[in-house]
Structure formats: C-alpha cells, structure tokens
Amino acid sequence: CKADCSSDCPPCQNQCPLRCVHSRCTSKCGEPCRPCQEKCVKKCKHQRCVTLCGEKCSVSPCEEACFMKLPCGHPCVGFCGDPCPPLCRTCDREELTEILFGSEDEDDARFVLLEDCGHTIEAEGLKEWLAQDGGEIGMKQCPRCKKPIYNNRRYYGFLLKAYKDVEAVKKKYFREKKTVRKQDLLLLLQDTTVHLEFVVKLQTLELHVSEKFRHLSDSELNLLQFQAQVIHKANSVLKKAPECTSKLTEKVHFVVNRVFEQKLRISTQMMEEVTCELQRLAVLPAFWSLTKRIFQYNNQILSQIHKKLLMILGPTVKFDTEKEKETINLLKESEKYLGGLGITNDERMQILKAMELKQGHWYKCPNNHIYCITECGGAMIESTCPECGAAIGGESHRLRDDNAVASEMDGAQYAAWSEENNMLNYDMDNFE
C-alpha cells in the first residue's frame, strides 16, 4: 500500500493479474472482476469439462499419469490433461525431489506446474496445502515462493472459492462506498445558497450523479466530489468578502474553471494545489484591507507584519494549512495597531493617563494621524501634521472641516470646545 499510514488503504490500482487461456482481466486489481464467459478448455482423452471457464469444473481432475515425453525423452511427471512440469525425474532428480511436503522423493509421486510462478510442486502435498482454511481472505499462494496462484485448472475449485471470497469483499466495498458517496454528493449539490455564477456547474454535477452514477469509475467519483467541494469553498470565499467580489471573482473563477476542465480524473497534486489556492484567496480580502490602511500610519511593527504577509501570500509559496494559520495570526496581530492609532490599547491608555486631558482634546488630520490640543481643547491656530504634512487645527475654536474628533483615542463624540459638547463625552461606561 502506498497511502499514508494514518489513512485507510485504498483499492489496489495495479493491473488485475487474473487471466485464463482466453483473455486477461482488464480491471484494476482492487476492482471486482468479471468471470470469463467462454467454454472451459479443460479436457483429456479420459474426460471433458462442459462448464464455463469462470465456473467450477464439471469433472474432477484426471488422476492418470501424463503420457507425454519431455524434450529429454523421459516421461512427464505430471497428470493427463495438465501442463507438463519442466523437471525430469531422471535429469533433474535433485531439484525435483527437494523436500517440501515429504513425499517428493517417492517413485510414484506426481507433480503439478504452477504457471504463475513456474514452480513444480508435488501434487498430494499441494492439494492439502490449498485445502487449508485459516479464516483469512485472499488468493491461495505457492508454498515455495508465496506468490498468489491465479491459474491452475487442476485445483481450480480451491482457487475459485478463494477468488469468490475476495470478490465478495470488493463488491461490498464498492457497493457501500458508492451508496455513501452518492448521499454525500447529493447533499453537497442541494445547497440553495450557492453563488448565482456557480448554479449551472452544480446542476451539471447533479445530472451526472443522478443519471450516470452507477457507471462512474472511482476516479470519476473523486473528481465529481472534489468539483462540488471546490464550488462550495469558492462560494464561501466570495460571500465572506462582498466588498471585494469584483476583485476576487476573476481569481476564484480561474481556479474553479481549471478544476472543471478535468473530465475523467484529477491528480492528488492538483487537488492539493487547488485547495491551497482557495485557502490563499480566502484571506486575501483581509490582506488587501490591511494594505490600504497600513500606509496611513508610520508604525514599524505594522510594516514588519505586512512584509511577512507579502512573503507568505506570494504566488510561488505553497499556502498550506500551516501558512493559513500563520497568516490569520498575523492579521489578528495587526488589528492591535489599527483603528487610526497605530498603537496597542495598553499604549493608548498610558498616553491618556500621562496627558491627563478630558475627553474631546484628541483630533486627527485628513490622513487619520492623531494629534491633541491642550488647554481648553479648542482649535485656535493652524499647523501641519508632523506625520504627513497635512493642515491641522483651526481658528477661533473652530476645527478645520477636513479634520475630525479622534473618538478612537478617548471615546469623545464632540470636541471639548464646541456647542455640541455634552455629557456623552463623559460616559466612560460605554467606552472600551
């Protein structure tokens, strides 16, 4: 098995080794096989089988000795009607009589050729070996090399029983798995909140599942299920950032269309790449928002956070789950320094305590840089913002129209010197 140790073993994807004289199974090893429907070719001068090739023979194995001669001129050591073993009792005696079951060196011992591995095995010992039933499900094996035995007409009854046990497991796996997967897929496809642009794609998938499900291969099912999951993830990305929809739409649709270009299967690598890209797109709106706001402040910590995010969200970086967690943590960290202040809440409280000013003394320039007016708190002169050079202050207790009260600094709703100033400035219970 090539799957991860922590995951369930998937069906074997290698070519099925089952074959007969008529053909070879074209299915994957882990998929149910279709028994051969041709007539059985087992026959000799003593008897003939009348059943189909994929069924148990209608006659018992012929017990007469083979009358054929080997290339060396000595008699065959096999049975009548069986493939002749290549070993000679005279020329290859040492190899032929090598003890395995104990009766190999008897003069009347008969042998059977296992065509799958090429070993020549003493018949009676092999019969007892194949008749053993330890409760395990699997194909019978060569007693010497343990290679599975798929092709042997003499003992096909033993092989057929083992084969049917294996097939029963395969059919149960595929039948139950398909039933569960169909339910999961239909549940995914019945979401009525999906983005309008994805409705047609969902309807196409639903048609495939409803009408062609029985004929879909495992790889096609994997593709359909992943396509449905991609639509839901893409839909979630757009719904969570409506203000960025126009900017995100092109990127999201590129990913979705790329997945829907696949027709029969999708590789594990592509599934991983698409998943990572959708995770990246999901956090881009928050990053774009941070990028817009960060240039309003001259904060070194924010600049460092932004620089890290630029590196993580770069198009050449694999945006896996770990990168997603790191990005979310950095975005949360940046919120401490945003909101028009560029400082943490603790730092804000320390400044207020040190200045000992009542509410309404804090203002901000057109670019949201904070400044304060002491004494009465009313604007008497104009100056320039030390951060950006914009005009700040005002004249005759009247604040410039492009400046504003910095409510985020001390909770004030009005300037300390203003006609509107009222007790709301002192309602500290509602200020955080």
Long-range contacts (C-beta under 8 A, 24 or more apart in sequence): 11-170, 11-173, 11-218, 17-116, 17-148, 17-150, 18-150, 18-163, 19-150, 19-151, 20-53, 20-54, 20-151, 21-53, 22-53, 30-170, 31-170, 31-174, 31-218, 32-167, 32-170, 32-171, 32-174, 33-163, 33-167, 40-153, 42-81, 42-153, 43-81, 44-80, 44-81, 45-80, 46-80, 46-81, 47-81, 55-160, 56-156, 56-157, 56-160, 57-153, 57-156, 57-157, 61-153, 61-154, 61-155, 65-110, 77-109, 77-110, 77-111, 77-120, 78-110, 78-111, 78-112, 78-113, 79-110, 79-112, 79-123, 79-154, 82-112, 82-113, 82-153, 82-154, 83-113, 83-115, 84-113, 85-111, 85-112, 85-113, 85-120, 86-113, 86-120, 87-111, 87-120, 96-120, 100-125, 100-143, 100-144, 101-125, 101-126, 101-128, 101-129, 101-143, 112-152, 112-154, 112-155, 114-142, 114-149, 114-152, 115-151, 115-152, 116-142, 116-147, 116-148, 116-149, 116-150, 116-151, 116-152, 117-142, 117-144, 117-145, 117-147, 117-149, 119-144, 119-145, 123-154, 126-155, 127-155, 130-155, 130-158, 130-159, 131-158, 137-162, 137-165, 137-166, 137-169, 138-162, 138-165, 138-166, 139-163, 139-166, 174-218, 178-213, 178-214, 178-221, 181-221, 181-225, 182-209, 182-213, 184-225, 185-209, 185-221, 185-224, 185-225, 185-228, 188-225, 188-228, 188-229, 188-232, 189-228, 191-232, 191-235, 193-235, 193-239, 194-231, 194-232, 194-235, 195-234, 195-235, 195-238, 195-239, 197-249, 197-253, 198-231, 198-234, 198-235, 198-256, 201-227, 201-231, 201-256, 201-260, 202-228, 202-231, 205-231, 217-264, 219-264, 219-265, 219-266, 220-264, 220-265, 222-265, 222-266, 223-262, 223-263, 223-264, 223-265, 223-266, 226-259, 226-266, 226-271, 226-274, 227-259, 227-260, 227-262, 230-255, 230-256, 230-259, 230-274, 230-278, 231-256, 233-275, 233-278, 233-282, 234-278, 236-282, 237-278, 237-281, 237-282, 240-282, 240-285, 241-285, 243-285, 244-284, 244-285, 244-288, 247-288, 248-281, 248-284, 248-285, 251-281, 251-284, 252-278, 252-281, 255-281, 276-318, 276-319, 276-320, 277-319, 279-319, 279-320, 279-321, 279-323, 279-324, 280-313, 280-319, 280-324, 283-313, 283-324, 283-327, 283-328, 283-331, 284-313, 286-331, 287-313, 287-327, 287-331, 290-331, 290-334, 290-338, 293-338, 294-334, 296-340, 296-367, 296-368, 296-369, 297-337, 297-338, 297-341, 297-342, 297-368, 297-369, 298-342, 298-387, 299-337, 299-342, 299-343, 301-337, 302-334, 302-337, 302-338, 302-342, 305-330, 305-333, 305-334, 305-337, 306-334, 339-408, 340-364, 340-368, 340-370, 340-406, 340-408, 340-409, 341-370, 341-408, 341-409, 348-409, 352-409, 352-410, 357-410, 358-416, 358-425, 358-426, 359-410, 359-411, 359-412, 359-416, 359-425, 359-426, 360-405, 360-410, 360-412, 360-414, 360-415, 360-416, 360-417, 360-418, 360-421, 360-425, 361-410, 361-412, 361-416, 362-405, 362-406, 362-409, 362-410, 362-412, 363-392, 363-399, 363-403, 363-404, 363-405, 363-406, 363-415, 364-403, 364-404, 364-405, 364-406, 365-390, 365-391, 365-392, 365-402, 365-403, 366-390, 366-391, 366-402, 366-403, 370-406, 370-409, 373-416, 376-416, 376-417, 377-415, 377-416, 377-417, 378-415, 378-416, 378-417, 378-418, 379-403, 379-415, 379-417
